[in-house]
Amino acid sequence: MTPEFVIGFARQSIELTLMIALPMLGIGLIVGVVVSIIQAATQIQEMTLTFVPKIVSIFLALLFSFPWIMNKIVTFTRELFLNLPNYIN
C-alpha cells in the first residue's frame, strides 16, 4: 500500500461522509435560519422553538434520503470488498 493510495482512500471516505451528511445538515441550516428570522421578528425567545422544528425536519430529511444514503454506503462497501485483494498488494 502506497501513501498515495492511503491518502486517496481517506479522501474518498471523507467525501462520501460529507455527501451523506449534506441533506440533513442543509435542511437543519435552512430550518434554523427560518426559525431565527421568525424569532427575531416576533421577539419570542423560547428555546424549544429552535430545537423541535430542527429535530423534526432533520428526521424527515433522513427518512426521505435514507434509500439514497444506503445505496451510497452499500456501493462504497461493495467496491471496497471486491477490490480488497488489489489493495493488499
Buried (B, 14 or more C-beta within 10 A) or exposed (E): EEEEEEEEEEEEEEEBEEEBEEBBEEBBEEBBEEBEEEBEEEEEEEEEBBEEBBEEBBEEBEEEBEEEBEEBEEEBEEEEEEEEEEEEE
